[in-house]
Amino acid sequence: MKLEDVLAAKGRRLVTVSAKSSVADAIRTMHAEKVGAVLVPDAEGCPVGIFTERDMVRLYADGDRDFDRLPVEARMTCSLVVGRLSMPVDEALGLMTERRFRHLPVVEDGKLLGLVSIGDLVKIKLEETAQEAQALRSYIAS
């Protein structure tokens, strides 16, 4: 299975904020949309950053508390790792595990197409495993 299949199953809904948005606005958006990360695209829609729950924890731990004045661009993660539609789920899981992040933007031809979380990928792998187990049970029973 590839990331293209994951996005087809879960949808390509993107939650974004502008780089100039305040951290407080980003947090409110994440809460309202029930997501753990928001993407920060440029004017053409290409992702330039991501702001995650982990970024919020770092902010708080570093003593930054004026979330209404602090722009997202000052504290977003800029060194984005992205996936492609053709990337296998196993490869994406390995990359996310090795690099220790939980949200992978999917980009093709410079265009942001979606975002997959490690939870999305684990769900797909569990479904695949359950189907394989059922196929093996059916094979053994016949």
Buried (B, 14 or more C-beta within 10 A) or exposed (E): BBBBEBBEEBEEEBBBBBBEBBBBBBBBBBEEEEBBBBBBBEEEBBBBBBBBBBBBEEBEEEEBEEBEEBBBBEBBBEEBBBBBBEBEBEBBBEBBEEEEBBBBBBBBEEEBBBBBBBEBBEBBBEEEEEEEEEEEEEEEEE
